[in-house]
Amino acid sequence: MPSKIVVILATLVTIAPRMRLGLYLLEEVFVVLVAIAAMLVLTSSVAIGLVLFSNGARFGFLWLKARFIRMHHHFCPRQTTG
């Protein structure tokens, strides 16, 4: 590994200054693209999580409502019509 670093440093020293600037700009563009990708992944995961949570909460409340109605119906005395 250290020999690769020495080779890379030696190559960077021999590169013309204009080429170094191009490599620097390329590296900056890459960093910006990685940051944008990370923000998109984070935003997408939060949005998906909110959708799944709201859907689960809706089903949970419907289940609780059905259970409450069933329990209330079970304990209420039935009225006869007549």
Secondary structure as the mmCIF struct_conf table of DSSP 4:
data_model
#
loop_
_struct_conf.conf_type_id
_struct_conf.id
_struct_conf.beg_label_comp_id
_struct_conf.beg_label_asym_id
_struct_conf.beg_label_seq_id
_struct_conf.end_label_comp_id
_struct_conf.end_label_asym_id
_struct_conf.end_label_seq_id
HELX_RH_AL_P HELX_RH_AL_P1 PRO A 2 THR A 14
BEND BEND1 ILE A 15 ILE A 15
HELX_RH_AL_P HELX_RH_AL_P2 PRO A 17 PHE A 75
BEND BEND2 CYS A 76 CYS A 76
HELX_LH_PP_P HELX_LH_PP_P1 PRO A 77 THR A 81
#
